[in-house]
Amino acid sequence: MCAKIFSTGCCTGTAGPTGATGATGSTGATGPTGATGSIGVTGPTGATGSIGITGPTGATGSIGVTGPTGATGPTGTSVTSNSMYASNTTGSTIVVLLGGTSIPLPNNQSLDGFTVNGANTTFTVPSTGRYYVTYQISTTVSLLASSRLLLNGSTPIPGSIVSPALAASSYNNDLIVSLSAGDTLSLQFFGLLATIILVGGGATGAALTIIRVS
């Protein structure tokens, strides 16, 4: 049976085979953005970047509280524990013999362990060691007498002798010499028969200084 077409009175035939697909139409307008999906798993940490430039130095902080004083260290060794000084400021008259005459040094004595005889001419060393020795002599007139230091009353100390080639009124010498405890030292004029007057009136006519250095 066929369906009748009311306008014509004819019946519709059976559907024919499907025709070929037509060409794709143009893309329609983009639809609205869908909802954001959930956050994915955090990826692994990336490699550390290079170190940046050092920033400026910060302001200096306030000074901290002073710490407690440390313990006192041991006392060091003293190498000048023995020393002496003696002079003649009275203008003494010295009668010089060829073999030598000792000069008295009675003034301003600071002996610090040394001892001196009654004539103030011979000084005894208190300790064995190396000593710095210096002497000065000033006379009222120039002369050709010589000066020296005498060890133990009989031995001139090498290097201590002053023998002026021309007449002189001032004698100065210094040296370092090894001395033993009990040794004695005397300052002398020698080599000329003469009467010598030392500078006086408070000025130093003669002086002897002895200092242990080791």
ZALUM-402314 format. One record per residue (C-alpha): residue number from 1; residue in one letter; x, y, z. Coordinates in Angstrom, 2 decimals. Layout:
N
+-----+----+---------+---------+---------+
!   i ! aa !       X !       Y !       Z !
+-----+----+---------+---------+---------+
! NUM !  a !       X !       Y !       Z !
...
+-----+----+---------+---------+---------+
This chain:
214
+-----+----+---------+---------+---------+
!   i ! aa !       X !       Y !       Z !
+-----+----+---------+---------+---------+
!   1 !  m !    0.00 !    0.00 !    0.00 !
!   2 !  c !    1.15 !    3.45 !   -0.52 !
!   3 !  a !    0.44 !    6.57 !    1.33 !
!   4 !  k !   -1.73 !    8.87 !   -0.52 !
!   5 !  i !   -0.66 !   12.34 !   -1.29 !
!   6 !  f !   -3.67 !   14.41 !   -0.69 !
!   7 !  s !   -2.89 !   17.01 !   -3.26 !
!   8 !  t !   -2.32 !   14.60 !   -6.07 !
!   9 !  g !   -3.83 !   11.42 !   -4.90 !
!  10 !  c !   -0.62 !    9.49 !   -5.61 !
!  11 !  c !    1.19 !    7.15 !   -3.21 !
!  12 !  t !    4.89 !    7.90 !   -1.87 !
!  13 !  g !    7.41 !    5.39 !   -3.14 !
!  14 !  t !   10.08 !    3.62 !   -0.97 !
!  15 !  a !   13.06 !    5.63 !    0.24 !
!  16 !  g !   15.99 !    5.54 !   -2.11 !
!  17 !  p !   19.63 !    4.87 !   -0.99 !
!  18 !  t !   21.43 !    7.51 !    1.07 !
!  19 !  g !   23.29 !    9.95 !   -1.05 !
!  20 !  a !   27.01 !   10.84 !   -0.61 !
!  21 !  t !   27.95 !   13.04 !    2.36 !
!  22 !  g !   28.01 !   16.64 !    1.48 !
!  23 !  a !   30.96 !   18.96 !    2.03 !
!  24 !  t !   31.73 !   20.00 !    5.65 !
!  25 !  g !   30.22 !   23.31 !    6.46 !
!  26 !  s !   32.22 !   26.21 !    7.92 !
!  27 !  t !   33.28 !   26.04 !   11.64 !
!  28 !  g !   30.72 !   27.45 !   13.90 !
!  29 !  a !   31.40 !   30.08 !   16.55 !
!  30 !  t !   33.54 !   29.00 !   19.59 !
!  31 !  g !   31.41 !   28.00 !   22.44 !
!  32 !  p !   31.84 !   29.39 !   25.96 !
!  33 !  t !   34.94 !   28.26 !   28.05 !
!  34 !  g !   34.22 !   25.29 !   30.16 !
!  35 !  a !   34.78 !   25.16 !   33.89 !
!  36 !  t !   38.47 !   25.01 !   35.10 !
!  37 !  g !   39.55 !   21.51 !   35.86 !
!  38 !  s !   41.12 !   20.46 !   39.16 !
!  39 !  i !   44.87 !   21.29 !   39.87 !
!  40 !  g !   47.21 !   18.57 !   38.72 !
!  41 !  v !   49.96 !   16.93 !   40.76 !
!  42 !  t !   52.97 !   19.24 !   41.50 !
!  43 !  g !   55.87 !   18.50 !   39.19 !
!  44 !  p !   59.45 !   17.80 !   40.45 !
!  45 !  t !   61.58 !   20.73 !   41.72 !
!  46 !  g !   63.69 !   22.32 !   39.04 !
!  47 !  a !   67.47 !   22.67 !   39.21 !
!  48 !  t !   68.86 !   25.39 !   41.54 !
!  49 !  g !   69.61 !   28.58 !   39.68 !
!  50 !  s !   73.01 !   30.38 !   39.80 !
!  51 !  i !   73.88 !   32.49 !   42.86 !
!  52 !  g !   72.80 !   36.09 !   42.52 !
!  53 !  i !   74.98 !   39.17 !   43.06 !
!  54 !  t !   75.94 !   39.79 !   46.69 !
!  55 !  g !   73.83 !   42.49 !   48.22 !
!  56 !  p !   75.29 !   45.60 !   49.91 !
!  57 !  t !   76.84 !   45.20 !   53.38 !
!  58 !  g !   74.43 !   45.95 !   56.13 !
!  59 !  a !   75.00 !   48.62 !   58.74 !
!  60 !  t !   77.51 !   47.78 !   61.51 !
!  61 !  g !   75.82 !   46.56 !   64.62 !
!  62 !  s !   76.33 !   48.12 !   68.03 !
!  63 !  i !   79.44 !   47.15 !   70.04 !
!  64 !  g !   78.83 !   44.23 !   72.32 !
!  65 !  v !   79.49 !   44.18 !   76.02 !
!  66 !  t !   83.19 !   43.96 !   76.98 !
!  67 !  g !   84.13 !   40.47 !   78.08 !
!  68 !  p !   85.80 !   39.73 !   81.41 !
!  69 !  t !   89.54 !   40.40 !   81.78 !
!  70 !  g !   91.66 !   37.32 !   81.18 !
!  71 !  a !   94.00 !   35.85 !   83.73 !
!  72 !  t !   97.34 !   37.62 !   84.23 !
!  73 !  g !  100.19 !   35.86 !   82.45 !
!  74 !  p !  103.38 !   34.81 !   84.21 !
!  75 !  t !  105.97 !   37.47 !   84.95 !
!  76 !  g !  108.71 !   37.62 !   82.34 !
!  77 !  t !  112.39 !   37.24 !   83.10 !
!  78 !  s !  114.15 !   40.44 !   84.11 !
!  79 !  v !  117.54 !   40.92 !   82.44 !
!  80 !  t !  118.37 !   44.26 !   84.06 !
!  81 !  s !  117.90 !   43.23 !   87.68 !
!  82 !  n !  121.48 !   44.28 !   88.50 !
!  83 !  s !  122.69 !   47.78 !   87.68 !
!  84 !  m !  124.58 !   50.64 !   89.28 !
!  85 !  y !  125.55 !   54.26 !   88.86 !
!  86 !  a !  128.07 !   56.38 !   90.78 !
!  87 !  s !  129.70 !   59.73 !   90.07 !
!  88 !  n !  132.09 !   62.39 !   91.34 !
!  89 !  t !  130.66 !   65.91 !   91.38 !
!  90 !  t !  132.95 !   67.44 !   94.06 !
!  91 !  g !  135.94 !   68.32 !   91.88 !
!  92 !  s !  138.37 !   65.86 !   93.45 !
!  93 !  t !  142.13 !   66.21 !   92.99 !
!  94 !  i !  143.69 !   62.98 !   91.70 !
!  95 !  v !  147.45 !   62.33 !   92.07 !
!  96 !  v !  148.10 !   59.97 !   89.15 !
!  97 !  l !  150.90 !   57.38 !   89.31 !
!  98 !  l !  152.32 !   55.65 !   86.22 !
!  99 !  g !  150.86 !   52.32 !   87.33 !
! 100 !  g !  147.40 !   53.84 !   87.74 !
! 101 !  t !  145.29 !   55.68 !   90.32 !
! 102 !  s !  141.62 !   54.87 !   90.90 !
! 103 !  i !  139.06 !   57.69 !   90.73 !
! 104 !  p !  136.70 !   57.97 !   93.70 !
! 105 !  l !  132.98 !   58.02 !   92.83 !
! 106 !  p !  131.23 !   58.94 !   96.08 !
! 107 !  n !  128.24 !   60.88 !   94.75 !
! 108 !  n !  124.77 !   59.92 !   93.52 !
! 109 !  q !  125.38 !   56.24 !   94.16 !
! 110 !  s !  122.55 !   53.93 !   93.07 !
! 111 !  l !  124.05 !   50.45 !   93.56 !
! 112 !  d !  121.09 !   48.03 !   93.24 !
! 113 !  g !  122.95 !   44.93 !   94.47 !
! 114 !  f !  126.49 !   46.16 !   93.83 !
! 115 !  t !  128.74 !   47.01 !   96.76 !
! 116 !  v !  131.52 !   49.60 !   97.06 !
! 117 !  n !  134.63 !   49.82 !   99.23 !
! 118 !  g !  135.24 !   52.57 !  101.80 !
! 119 !  a !  137.24 !   54.70 !   99.37 !
! 120 !  n !  134.38 !   54.63 !   96.82 !
! 121 !  t !  136.81 !   53.40 !   94.14 !
! 122 !  t !  136.07 !   49.67 !   93.82 !
! 123 !  f !  132.64 !   48.21 !   92.94 !
! 124 !  t !  131.79 !   44.50 !   93.38 !
! 125 !  v !  129.55 !   42.68 !   90.86 !
! 126 !  p !  126.63 !   40.79 !   92.50 !
! 127 !  s !  125.73 !   38.29 !   89.73 !
! 128 !  t !  127.39 !   36.48 !   86.84 !
! 129 !  g !  126.34 !   37.74 !   83.39 !
! 130 !  r !  127.05 !   40.03 !   80.46 !
! 131 !  y !  127.22 !   43.69 !   81.41 !
! 132 !  y !  127.03 !   46.99 !   79.55 !
! 133 !  v !  129.63 !   49.34 !   81.08 !
! 134 !  t !  130.13 !   53.03 !   80.31 !
! 135 !  y !  132.19 !   55.79 !   81.92 !
! 136 !  q !  132.80 !   59.52 !   81.48 !
! 137 !  i !  135.56 !   61.76 !   82.88 !
! 138 !  s !  135.90 !   65.56 !   82.63 !
! 139 !  t !  138.98 !   67.44 !   83.86 !
! 140 !  t !  139.62 !   71.13 !   84.37 !
! 141 !  v !  142.62 !   71.16 !   82.00 !
! 142 !  s !  143.67 !   69.11 !   78.98 !
! 143 !  l !  146.33 !   66.45 !   79.54 !
! 144 !  l !  147.84 !   63.29 !   78.07 !
! 145 !  a !  146.80 !   60.86 !   80.81 !
! 146 !  s !  145.01 !   57.65 !   79.81 !
! 147 !  s !  141.88 !   56.11 !   81.36 !
! 148 !  r !  140.70 !   52.51 !   81.78 !
! 149 !  l !  138.60 !   50.07 !   83.77 !
! 150 !  l !  140.55 !   47.68 !   86.00 !
! 151 !  l !  139.18 !   44.17 !   86.70 !
! 152 !  n !  139.86 !   42.62 !   90.12 !
! 153 !  g !  142.49 !   45.21 !   90.95 !
! 154 !  s !  145.06 !   44.10 !   88.38 !
! 155 !  t !  143.71 !   43.38 !   84.87 !
! 156 !  p !  142.82 !   46.18 !   82.43 !
! 157 !  i !  139.57 !   45.30 !   80.63 !
! 158 !  p !  140.19 !   45.11 !   76.85 !
! 159 !  g !  138.36 !   47.86 !   74.99 !
! 160 !  s !  138.01 !   50.06 !   78.06 !
! 161 !  i !  141.25 !   52.03 !   77.55 !
! 162 !  v !  141.20 !   55.60 !   76.22 !
! 163 !  s !  144.66 !   56.97 !   75.32 !
! 164 !  p !  144.34 !   60.36 !   73.59 !
! 165 !  a !  146.97 !   61.25 !   70.99 !
! 166 !  l !  146.56 !   64.92 !   71.90 !
! 167 !  a !  145.92 !   66.47 !   75.27 !
! 168 !  a !  142.28 !   66.02 !   76.23 !
! 169 !  s !  139.94 !   67.06 !   79.01 !
! 170 !  s !  137.07 !   64.65 !   78.24 !
! 171 !  y !  137.13 !   60.84 !   78.30 !
! 172 !  n !  134.21 !   58.62 !   77.24 !
! 173 !  n !  133.95 !   54.89 !   76.61 !
! 174 !  d !  131.40 !   52.08 !   76.63 !
! 175 !  l !  131.61 !   48.33 !   76.14 !
! 176 !  i !  129.96 !   44.98 !   76.93 !
! 177 !  v !  131.93 !   42.55 !   79.08 !
! 178 !  s !  131.26 !   39.18 !   80.75 !
! 179 !  l !  131.64 !   39.38 !   84.54 !
! 180 !  s !  131.33 !   36.87 !   87.35 !
! 181 !  a !  129.76 !   37.34 !   90.75 !
! 182 !  g !  132.42 !   38.78 !   93.07 !
! 183 !  d !  134.44 !   40.50 !   90.32 !
! 184 !  t !  135.46 !   44.09 !   91.06 !
! 185 !  l !  135.71 !   47.11 !   88.76 !
! 186 !  s !  137.63 !   50.37 !   89.24 !
! 187 !  l !  137.86 !   53.47 !   87.05 !
! 188 !  q !  141.45 !   54.70 !   86.74 !
! 189 !  f !  143.83 !   57.28 !   85.34 !
! 190 !  f !  147.25 !   55.86 !   84.35 !
! 191 !  g !  150.33 !   56.38 !   82.18 !
! 192 !  l !  151.30 !   59.86 !   83.38 !
! 193 !  l !  152.69 !   61.35 !   86.55 !
! 194 !  a !  150.37 !   64.25 !   87.14 !
! 195 !  t !  147.95 !   65.95 !   89.47 !
! 196 !  i !  144.51 !   66.07 !   87.88 !
! 197 !  i !  141.53 !   68.07 !   89.06 !
! 198 !  l !  138.07 !   66.82 !   88.05 !
! 199 !  v !  135.30 !   69.19 !   87.07 !
! 200 !  g !  133.16 !   69.88 !   90.14 !
! 201 !  g !  130.67 !   72.31 !   91.57 !
! 202 !  g !  127.80 !   69.90 !   90.96 !
! 203 !  a !  128.88 !   69.08 !   87.42 !
! 204 !  t !  129.92 !   65.51 !   86.69 !
! 205 !  g !  133.68 !   65.15 !   86.88 !
! 206 !  a !  133.52 !   61.35 !   86.52 !
! 207 !  a !  130.78 !   58.72 !   86.34 !
! 208 !  l !  130.49 !   54.93 !   86.00 !
! 209 !  t !  127.37 !   53.00 !   84.89 !
! 210 !  i !  127.12 !   49.19 !   84.88 !
! 211 !  i !  123.98 !   47.31 !   83.66 !
! 212 !  r !  123.51 !   43.54 !   83.37 !
! 213 !  v !  121.98 !   42.71 !   79.99 !
! 214 !  s !  121.83 !   38.91 !   80.20 !
+-----+----+---------+---------+---------+
